[in-house]
Amino acid sequence: MVHYFPSSNNELGEISEAFQPERWLGHPDYLTFTFGASFELYAIAMLDDNLLTDVEDLTSLLLTPRNALTEENENGMANPTIDELVRLKAERNKDHVAVIESPLGDQGPQSYTSKQIDDLAFQLACVYSEKYNLKPRNSSHQTPDVVAISGIGDFEYLITLLAIAKLGRATLLLSPRLPYESCDALLRISKASLLLVQGAQKPLAEHLRSDTLDRSAGFILPIDHRTSVCNTKNKPDTNLTPGLDLEVEKKSTIWILRSSGSTGLTKLVSLLNEIALHRPETGTLLSSLRAAEDNEWSWLRAPPEIGHPLRFEHQGSDTYELVCLKEWPMLAGANQDDGSWRTKDLFIKQPTMPGAFKYAGRLDDIVVLENGEKFNPISVENKISSSPLVDGCVIFGTGKPAAGIAVIPSKSTASMVTEEIRPLLWSVIEKAQDSLPMYGPLTEDLMLLLPKNSAVPRTDKNTIIRSKFLTAFEKEIQAIYDKEESTMGTKVYSDDELLQFLSKKLVQVLHLSPTTELSHGQDFSTIGLDSLRAMQLRAAILRHIDLGGNTLGINVIWPNYCLDWCDWLSRSTSTVKAVPLFLYSKGYSLLRASSNETAQRRVEQVLKARCLRSKFPAERPEKITCLAADLSDRYLGFGGETLHSIASEVDIVYHCGWAVNFNQRLSTFEKSCIAGVRHLIDLCLAGNRTTPARFIFFSSISAIIGTSEATIPERLPKFLTEASRTGYSRSKYVAEQICAKASEKVGLPVGMVRIGQIVGGTVHCIWNTSEAVPLMIRSAQTIGALPTLQARVRWLPIDEVAQIVLEIGSSDAIVASKTSVFNIVNLHTLRWTEDLLPLLTEGGLSFQAVRPSEWIERLEESDPNPGTNLPRKLLEYFKEQCRLRDTVKDREWETSRTAEWSLTFHNATAPSLQLISVILEYFKGAWKM
């Protein structure tokens, strides 16, 4: 049996003092628990003669299959409906006390047996049937009409619920705190035909009577003369719906609840008869029940079976989202493909007590900054809102480089002007934000001071509805960030002056000692620069320095562990739109390898072979994490924890791993390469952020080289025929289409960089001799000839290409729901036959210049053994290239977008004579090995 205590609108302390529910905690026969927000009742639970003696018993009850708790009726059927259960209890346990009503005031508690409760519900059902024309349903083929009730959870409320159930109707439960507009919307959605209200809700009934909807309104009838009514022994059969099919009815709706609507439109949640039976309202997920000796009263407990029907999923920092699995008995809907329900409620775990949790806010509350850092602002907002100067506040910043705060001054500031209020409120904010992470602190520049008495969307509990607030004040919030961007300085510095200025400002934003000296190549991450401080420094630059009308990039990325910042800032006066200022503190390198250790060794070997090891000194090993990966696997070959860590940290994914094999068919690239594109896109989307991580795909000019347009455009190829005929080229075409779809369908920020011919770096000129161009040049040695191609040499050194790609990847050109294509092809060229071949001869290479067709014949007739004649290996590829050169004139390339966003590309030059000489010397040395 369940004993109900109405809470009225009293505070918890008053209720506890009046009814002393805690006295039941130690009672061997009873256990208290809260019966939920909709009913606002305190209850003490005991199931027939099976006493509940501890927390485990109660949670077991909540999780026990329904059939194990039900009794069979006269037809041998387990009671399938609420009314069937009430009538069965009235028949078999008619003298058992079922409800103890404890009204507020001097009147003492009144107890009711199971028989009396059934009689009262029957009487009230008859009255409602006659007074409001609520005829009992006589067939299960009829959809149950909906009756709405609004009131506090007192005794009349309980009997009204049971009376409506006797009529075979469903009940929509409305909170008395709901505004008229919300009630009206819920009544429309549920198609309720009648609204019953308590006396205090009379204005609601009158409001809806004036509505044009076909709806009537009435009152929850008071139950007077309780004693005389309840002592009546002889009652007719109280079953008003004998014609209903009970097997069908257990699947029919009995009660309709609502979602809070705090993160969007409110939704109806229907509870079926079979779900509601033997369950406390919607089913307790977590409870404050604990053993008598347990003093951790502020922590909620999970049921012992927590590992099965409920799951806590890590959402970053120390927060976990509660997920109800499909096995949860009270689950009335699903929002995941596996049948589970993500509650979006966040909790923190008690570090020393397994199964204990504390509510931390909603997943919708989490602020996810532009760089992927996330934090929960609720505790800080609560601290700030507790000030008598503040009527409410909301911290914002999702998708932005730094967090800001909107504050509504309270009525106590009515006599103050803005200039007086602002410093007072900022002082409150400064004191309250200690609990924010180091990357989340607020700055006064991003404080939005709203007018007093601003119309702010709130719940019926007066809590600000974050999503609706952010929508309502979207323009004001954006204006705060735009102001930061539009501020323009006027100072023009020399390099030395610029270095002094930046050093001074960096010391200020990092709160370093004024005597701190920073070197020209200072590694910012070693002195505590994070994304917030980077933005503060950037704002100082915008306020003071004349950038010549150009934009200073927001993103903080650069490939080296230190940065020549004066040099880069000086370049911002060029025509390039964005300049990266700072660097990421960490990077992942995914390689095909048997282990992470092997991957690390391979990277170190490559760096050493390319003479780049000095760029990654031993004391900075954390800069790059090398991981053995399998891109053909949907989880990239990682465990869940590693994959989650990468997804939560990564801001940009550069995908340059591709099998360079010009002899394979398109299908051979599907698993080894194309599938990896999809899996890395999934990685970008798995970071639980407003804007996914950026995806930069390294494509090839061959993906569009076959277009019929005179100038090859910076756009997606429209047809497969626009790619050259090799499987390699077509695999790049397919990958470009996948990237474009990801951008279009799910808003992935995509940049596709089509890279032309890359040569060795500008310093050491180390070039992979097994690539197509080096092998073609090597044919001068193996067959004594080189083709006289009508082509232009558009080579770009590899270190310049790397800088170009990084500049593009970090620029404002890469935005959500947009695919940006960049042709990285050097516009400054040499002619192959007229310029390059003579330079190779001057460099000491002996060969005969022949027509392409003759060169192909000689190569085809040469030694087929790739061990002694490696160029022969790419015979088919060279045939295709020579065919294209003979049939298609060398065309121009559209590169305006690339030049717009990359300073390095903008300043690129034709391959120099010195570069070619050094490359040839490297080839000769490699060929002798």
N, C-alpha and C positions, 0 to 999 in steps of 0.2 A: 504494500500500500504506500501511497505517497501523501504526505502531509504538506499542505500549501500555506505559506505565510505571505500575505500581500505586503509588498514593500512600499506601496503608494509612491510618493515622490520624495520620500525621506532620504537623507544622506545615509551612507553605509553605517556610520557611527551611531546614528539615531536608531536604525533598525536593529543593530546588534544590541543596543541597550534595552530596546523594547522587548525583543524576543529571545535574546541570548542564544543564538543558534550554536555558539561554541560549546554550550553545555552538552550538546548531543555528541560532540566529537569523542568523548570518552565513554559514551554509553555503549554497552555491548550489543544492543539490538538495533541501533540506528546509525545512520551516517548522513551528515549534511552535505548538500552540494547546491550550487546555483542553478536555477532552472532556466536561465537565459534571458537575454535582453528583451525579447518580444513580450514575454509574460511578466517580467519583472517580479518574479516570485522567488522566495527561498523555499527550499523543500528538504524534507527528510525522507529517505527512501528505504523501503523494505518490501521485498517481493513475497507476498503471502506469508507463509511460515518459514521461508528460507531467509534467515537473518543475514544482513550484510555487516560484517565485523571489521573490515579494514579496506584500505584503498584498493588492494588487489581484487577483493570481491566486487567492488563497484565497477572497476574498469573491466573486469571479466563480464559483468552483466552487460555493459555497454557494447561489448564485442561478441557476445554469445549469439549464435545464429537464432533467428526469431523463433523457429519451430521448437527450439529447446526450452523456450520460456512460456509457450502458449499451452492452453488447455483445449480439449476437444469439446465441441458442443454436442447437442443431442443427435446430430447427424453424423457424428464421428469426425467432424472437420475442425481443425485447429482454427480458433477465432481469427478471421481474416480482416475484420474491420474494427474501428474504434468502438462503434456502438455495440457490435457483437460482444466485444470484450466487457464493456460496461454492464450489459444485461446478464452476461454469464457470471460476473462477479456478484451482481445483485441476487442472482438465484442461488449460487453455491456458497457465497460468503456474505450473506445479507446482513449479518449482525457485526461484521468486522468494521471497525472504524476506518474509513477511507480518507476523509478530509477533516482537518482541524482548521477552522477559520478563526483567525485572531484579529478582529477589527481594531483599528486604532481608537483610543478613547477609553472610557471607563468600562465598556461592555467586555465581559470576559470571553475567553475562547468558547467556540461552539463546535462540537464534533458531529460528523455525519457518517452514517454507515454507507456501505456500498448500495444497499437497497434504497436508502433515502436519496442518494445522489442520482440514481437512475430515475426515481420518481420525479424529482425536481426537473431533470432534463426533459422528461416526457411531458410534464405539465407545461413547461416553457415552450417546447416545440409545438404543442397544440395551440397555445396562444399566438405564437408567431405565424402559424399556418393560417389561422383565421384572420388575424389583424392585418397581415401583410400579404396575404394570398400566396404563402409559401407552401404549396401542396407537396406532400411527400412523393418522392420518385417511386414509380411502380414498375419500372423496367430498367435493367442494366444497359439497355440499348440507348437510353437517354443520357446525354452528357450532363454531368452534375452542374446545375446552375451555381453561380458564385454569390455568396453573401459576404460583404465586407464589414468588419467591425473595427472600431477605434476607441480605445480606452485603456485604463490602467488594469493591471492583472489582478483584479480582486475576485471575490467569490462569484459575483454575478457574471463576470467575464468568463470564468471557468464553466459555469453551468450553461451559458450561452453557446460556448464552443460545442459542448456535448449535445445541446438541443439542436443545433444546426446539423450536426452529424446524424442525429436521429431522422432528420428529414431527407437524408441522402444528398445533402448539399455540400459544396466545398466552401471553405472560409478563407477570405483574404484578410490577413492580420496587418493593420495599419498602426504605426506608432502615433501616439497623440502629439508628438513633437513635429510631425511632418507639416510643411507648409501646404496651404490649400492647393497650390499648383501641382505639387508632387502627388497629393492624394488624388486629384482629378486625373492626372496622367495614369496612375496605377489602376484607377477604376475603369478608365477607358481600355487599357491593355487587357485587363482581366475580364472585361465585359460583365462586371458585377451588376446585378439587378436590384440590389438593396444594400443600403449602408445603415448599420446600427451603431449608434454612438452613445456614450455616457453623457450625463447632464452637462459636464464641463465642456463637452465637445459640441454643444448645441450650435455655436456659430458655424462650425463646419457643415452641419446638416442644413442650416439655412442657406449657406453659400451654394451648396450643391442643389438645393431645391430650385434656386433661381437659374441654374444651368439649363441649357437647352437639351441636354442629354436625356434619354428615356431612362431615368433612374429615380427611384424613390428613396426616402431617408426616414429612419425611425430611431427608436431608442432601445438601448439595452435595459430591459425591464428590471426594476428592483425586486428582490425576492423578500416580501414581507411575511410576517407571521410564520417565521421559519419553523417554530416548534410545532404548531398545529399541523402545518403542511407535512413536516417530516415524520410525524408520528402516525400518519395515516398508513394503516397496515394493508388494507385490501385495495389493490390497484389492478386494473385490467392489464393485459399483455402490453408491454411498453414498446413492442416492435412496430414501428409505423411504416416500415418498408419491407413487408414479407415477400414481395414479388421480385426482390433483387437477387441476382445470381452472385452468391458470396465469392465464388472462385474468380468471377470477373471483377467484383468490387475491390478485392485486395489490390488490384492494379489501378484503381481510380484515385483521383486526387481528393485528399481530405483537408489539407491546409496549404495555403499559399503564402510564402514568405517573400521578402524582397532583398535584393542586394543593397548595399549602402548607397551606391551611386557616387561615392566619393572620388572615384577615378573615371567617371563617365556617366552614361545614362544608367538609371537604376533598372534592374532586371527582376523578373518574377522567378521564384524558385518553388516548384510544386513538390509537395510531399505526398506520397501515396499512403494508403492505409497500411500496407505491409511494412513500409519504412517507418511510419510513426509509432507502430506498436512497440511497447516496451523500450522506448527510447526517450531520453530527456531532450525534448525539443529537437533541434537539428543534430544531436549527437555531440557529446563533449569531445573535443579534440585534445585539449590540454586542460588541466584542472589544478586548482590551488590546494587540493587535498594532500595531506601529509600526515606522517605519524606524529603522536603527541610530543615526542622528544625532538622533533625536527623544527628548528627555529628559523630556517630559511624561508620565511613566509612570502618573500617577494618573488620567488621563483615558481613557475608553473611546472607541473609534472606531466610527463607523457605516459600513456598506458604501458604496461609491461610488454605488450605485443607491438611496441613502436616500430620494430624492424619490419613488420609485415604490412599493415595497412597504411602506415604513415612513413614519410621519408623526409629528412632534412637535407636539402641540397645547398652546398656552399655557394655563396654569391659574392665572394670577395671580402677582404678584411676578416672580421670575426663574425660575420652574419650568415645565417642560413635560412633558406626559404622552406616553408612547410608545404609539402606536397601530399595530397590524399590520393592514394593508389586506388585502382578500380575495385579492390577488395573491401574498401571502407564501407561498412553497412549503410551509412546514411548518405552516401554519395548520390546526389540527385541529378548530376550532370557531369560533363567532361569538357575540358578545353585543351586536351592533348591527344595525339593520335593513339597513344597506348591506353586510353580510357581513364587516365588520371586527371586530377584537378590541381592546377598550380594556384595556391591561395594568394600569392604575392605578399603574404605576411612574412616578415623577417624576424628572426629570433637570434639571441646570442646564447651560447651554451655555458652552463655552470662548469667552470674548469675542474672542480674536484668532486662533482656530484653527477654521475651519469644519469641521463634522462630528465634533467632539470633545465628549463629554458626560461628566458625573459624576453618579453616582446620588445622589438627594437624599431618597429615602423613598417612601412609598406615598401615593396620593391619599386613602386611608382615614385616613392620619395627620394630614391637614390639619385644623386647628382653625378653624372658621368662627364668629366671634362673632355675637351677635345683630344687630349693626349691619352685617353683611356683610363686615367685615374678616376676612382669613384669613392664616394663617401656618403654617409647617412647624416643629413642635416638636422634631424628631428630634435635631438637633445639640445643642440645650440639654439634652435628656434624656440624651444620651450623655455630655456633660460632667458632669452631676450624678451619673449612675450610676457614673462612674469614681472617685468619691470612696470611700475605704475605709469611710465612715460609711453608705453607701447600697447597698442590695441591689437597688434598682430604683425607677423612678419613671415616672409617666405624667402628661402635661399634658392637661387637659381644658378644656372651655368652649364646645363647639359648641352654638349656640343660646342661649348665655348672654351677659350683658352684659360679662363679663370672664373671663379665663382663670384657672384654678386648677391646682394640682398635687397629686398623691397621691404620697407618698414612703414607701418601706418601709425602715426602718433595718436595717443589716447586723448580723451577729453580734458585731461589735466593740463594739456599743453595749449588749451584753447586761447589763452591770452598771449602766447608767444608767437613771434614771427619766425620764419624759416631759418634765418641766420642764427637765432638763439637755439632752436630745436636741434639743428643738425649736429653741432659738436656734442650736445648732451646725449643724443642717440648713439653717436659713434663711440662715445665712452662706454655706454652699456654694451655695445657689440664687442668692443675690444676685450672687455672683462669676461664675456660669455664664451668666446670662441676658443678657449684653451683646448677643448676636446676635439677640435677639428684636426685632421692630419696635416702634416707639414706642407703638402701640396694644395691644401684647401683653404687656407686662411683668407679672410675677407679683407678688402682694401676700401678705403673711404671713397676712392674714385668710382668704385662700382656699387655705391650705396644709392638706391632709388628711394627717395623720400616722397611718399604718396600723400595727397591731401587728407586732412582730417575728415573723418566720416565718409571715406571712400566706400562705394558700393562693392563689397568683396563677396564672392560666392562662398558660402559656408554650409556645413551640414546642419541638421537639426540639433546637433550637440555644440554648435558654434565653432566647430573646427573649420579652418580654411581648406577649401577643396583645391588642392595644389594644381591639378591639371586644368581646371576651369580658370583658376587665377592666372596661370601662365598664359592661357589663351586670351583672357580679358585684357591683360596688360602687356601683351606681346610687343606692341609698338613702343611703349615706354621703356621696356627692358632692352629692346634692340637699340634704342636711341642711346642708351648708356654705353654700349660697346661701339656704336658708330662714332660717338664723341671721341672715344679713345683713338679711333682710326683717322678721324678727320683733323685732329690737332696737328698743326704744321709748325715746325720751328723755323728760325730765320738765321741761325748761326752757320757760318762757313769756316771750317777749321782746316788747318794744315794737318799732316799726318801726326806730327808730334803733339799738337794741341788735341787732336782727336783721341789719341792714346791716353792723354792725361784726363780728358773728360770721361771716357769710358771707365778708366780705372777708378776715378772718384765716385762715379755713380754706382759701379759694381760694389764698391766697399760700402756704400750707403744702403743699398737694397739687401745686402747680405749681413748687415749689422756687424761688419768687421771693424777692427781697431782702425782709427783714422791714420795710423802710421803704417798700415799694411801696404806693402808694395807688390804690385802684380806685374808679371813679366809679359812681354809682347806675345808669347805663345802659351799663355797660361791655360791649363786644363781646367775649365770651369767646374766640371763635376767634382773635382777634388776639393773645391772650396765651398761646396754646398749650394750651387746654383740648381734650382728646380724650375719646373714650368711656370710657377707663379712668379718667382723672382725674375725669370727670363722675360715675362710679360711686363713686369714693372720697369725693367731696364729698357725694354723696347719702347714703353710709353715715354720714358725720359728722353730717349733719342728722338721720338716724334715731336715732343714738345720743344726741343732745343735746337735740333739740327735741320738745316735746309737740305732736303733730299732731292731737290730739283723736280718736284712734282711727281716723283715715283713712289711706289709702294714698298714698304718694308715687310718681308715675309713674316708670318706669325709662327710657322712651324719651326721646331727646334731640332734640326737634323744636320749632321755633317759627318762624312765618313772617317775623318781622322780623329785621334784622341785629343788633339789640341787644335787651335784655330787661330789663324792670323786675322784677328777681327778687324783691325784698322783697314787692312787690304780689302776685306769683303764689304765693310761699310762704305768705303770710298767708292766701290763699284756701283753702289745703289743709285748713283746719280746718272747711270746710263739709261738706255731705253728699256732695259729688262724690267719686268713688272715685279718680280719678287726675289729677294735675296735671303738665303738661309743664314741665320745668325749663329746659332749654337748647335750643339750636338746631342744625339741620344746617348744615354749612359750605358746602353746594353744592346747587343744584337745577337740573333740566332742564325747559325749557318747549318742548313739541312743538307746532308750529303748521303749518297748511297755508300754505306759502309757496314761492316759486320758489328761494330760496336762504337760507342761514343769515343772511346780512346783511339780507335782507328781513325775515326773522323777527325779528331783533333790532330793526329799525326799527319794526316793527309793535307790538312789546311796549312800546318806549319811547313811541310815540305814544299807546297806550292808557293807559299810566301817566300821561302828561302830561294826557290828556283827562279822566282820573278824578282829577286832582290828587293823584296818588300818587307822583310822581317823586322827591319828597324821601325816600321810604322806601328808595330804591335809589340812594344817592349815587354819583357818578362814580368815587370812589376804591374802590368795592367791586364792580367789574364781574364778578368771578369768582363772586359769589354766585349768579348765574343764567346758565345757558347756553341760549341760544335756538337751536333747531334746526328747519330745514325738514323736515317729516315727511309721510309718506303712510300714514295708519293703515289704509287698505284693502290695503296691501302687507304680506305676512307678515313682511318684514324692516323694516317701517316706513319704507321708502324710504332706509335707511341702508346704508353699506358694512359689511362684517363687523366691521371693527375698531371702528367707532363703536358698533355694536350691542353688541358684547362689552363695551366699556368701560362703557356705560350699565348693562347687565345685571349687571356685577360690582360696580357702585357703588350702585345704587338700593336703597333700603330700603322706600319706599312709593311707589306709583303712584296718583295722584289723576286719575281719568278724568272730565273734565267737558265734553269736546268733543262736541257733538251738534248736528245740524241742527235748528233750531227752525222747523219748517214743519208747520202743522196741516192743510194741504190735501193732503198726499201720502199715498199708500197705503203699507202696511207694506213691501211689496217694494222700494220705492225707498230704504228705510233700510238694506237688507241690506249692500250693498257700502260705502256711504259711512259708515255708523255701526256696525252690528252686527258686521261683520267686524273692526273695530278693537278691539272688546272682546276677541275671541279673540286677536288679535295682541298686545295689551298683556298679557294673561294669560300668553302664551308668554314675553314679556319677563320677567315676574316669576319664571317657573319656570326661566329660563336662567342664573341667577346662581350655580349650583353651590354651594348652601348647604343646610344641613339643613332649615331652614324658609324657604320662598320669601319673596320680597318681598311686602308687603301690597298688596292691590288694593282701592282705595276707589272704588266706582262711584257717580256722581251720577245717581240715578234721578229719578223724578217721582211726585208723589202720584196722578197720573192713571193710574199702572200698577195701582192697586188701588182706585181711587175707586168702581168699580162693584160692590164686594162687598156682599153682602146683610146682613152683620153690622152691628149697631147701632153699635158702636165699631170704627173702622177699625184693624186690628191691625198690630203691627210684626212681620210675618211675610211669607213669600213668597206671592204670589197663587197659588191652586190652579188656576184656570182662566183662559183668555184672556178670558172674558166679564167677569172682575173688573176688567179695564182698560177705560177709556172707548173709544169706537168709532174714534177717530182713529188713523191710521197711526203718528203720533208716540207716542201712549200705548202702543200695542201693541208698538212697537219697544223701548220701555223694559221692557215685560213680558218680551219675548224675551231681552233682555240680562240681566235679573235671573235668568232660568232658566239661562243660560249660566254666569253667575258661581257660582250654587249648585252646578251640576255640577262645575265646576272645584274647588270647595272639597271636595265629596264624594269625587271620584275621585282627585285628586292632592294633597289637603291644603292647597290655597291658602288663606291667611288672607284672608277677604273681608269687607268692610263695605259695605253698600248704604245710602246716605243718600237718602231720598226727601224732596225739597225742595219745600216749598210755594211760595207767592208771595214772591219776593225783590223788595225795593224799593231805591231809592238808599241810599247810605251815610248814616250818622248825621251826618257832618260836612258833606259837599257835596251829598248827596241826588241824585247823578247817576244817572238811570234811563234805560235804553234805550227811547226813545219808540216803537220799532217793535214792542215786545212787546204781548201781548194786553190786559193791563189798561190800560196807557197809551193804547192805541188805542181801547179802550172809552170811556175818559174823554174822549178827543179827539172822540168822536162828538157830545159836547155842542156842539162848535164846528161840526162839519160837517153834522149833521142836526138840531141844536137839541134833542136829547133824550138821556136816560139811563134805563136800565131800573131798575125798582124790584125788585131781586132780594131774595129771602128768604135772604140769605147773610150770613155773618160775615166780616169783614176780618181775616185772619190774617197780615198782612204782617210780614216780618222784614227789617231792613236788611242789605244785602249784606255789610258788614264784620263784622256779628255772625254771619251764616251762615258766612262763611269761618272765623271762630274756632271755631265749633261743629264744623265738619267736621274741622279740624285737631286739635282736642281728641279727637274720636272716633277719628280715624285713628291717633293716637299712644297710645291708651289700651290697657289690658289686655283690653278687650272684643274686640279683633280677634285671634283665635288661629287656629292651623292647623286644617284640617278642619272649620271651622265658618263658617257664613254668618250674620252679624249684620245685622239690618235696623233702620234708625233712621228714624222719622218726624219730620222737622224741620218741624213745623207749629206755629205759635204758638197756645198755648192761651188767651192773653189777647187778646181780640178787641174789635172794633167792629162794630156792625151796619151793613150796607151802606146800607139805605134810611133807617133812623132816625138814624144817626150820621154816616156819611160824606157822603151827598148834601147835607145841610145845611152841613157844613163846606166843601164845594166851592162852594156858593152864597155862603157868607160870604167865601170867598177870591176872589170876583169872577167866577166862572164862571156864565154865564147858560145855562139849559137847562130843559126841561120833563121832569118825572118821569113816566114812562109804564110801563104793564105790559110785561113782557118780550116778549110776543107782538107788541104794537104797535111796540115798538122794533125788533124784527127786521123787521117789515113796512116801516117807514120806511127802515131801512138797505138793504133789498133794493130799494126803489124809488128810492134815492138815486143820485147820479152814480156810474156803474160805473168811472170812471177813477181808479185808485189814485194817480195823480199829484196829483189835487186832493182825493181822498176816500180816504185811506189806510185807515180802518177797514173800508171795503167789501171790502178784500182778505181779511179773516178772517170773511166772512159765514157760511160753512159751519161753522167752528169755533164761532162765537157761537151758531149754531142748536143745536149739540150741547150747549153749556154751559147755555143757557137751558132746553133740554129736561130736562137733569139737575136744574137748580134747581127746575123745576116738579114733577118726579116724585119727587125724592128730597129729604127734609128735610136741612137742614144737620146733620151728625152729629158726634159727638165723635171725637177721634183718640187712639189709644194712643201715648203718648210717654214712658213710664216709663223705657225703656232709654236713650233720648236724654238725659233729665234726669239719669239716674244717672251718665253718663260725660262730660257736658259741663257745666261750670260756667256758661258763657255762656248756654246754653239754660235752665239752671236759674234764672238771674236775669233772663230776658227779661220784658219788659212789653208791654202793648198799644201799638199805634202812637200816638204822642203827637200832640196838636194842633199842636205846633210842627213836628214832622216832616212832617205832611201839608201844612202851609202852605208849607214850604220846597220840598217836592216839586212842588206846584202852581205855584209861582213858576218853578221850573226848566222845567216843561212849557210854560208860556206863552212863555218865552224861546226854547225849542227850536222851538215851532210857528211862530214868526215868521221863523225862518231859512229 
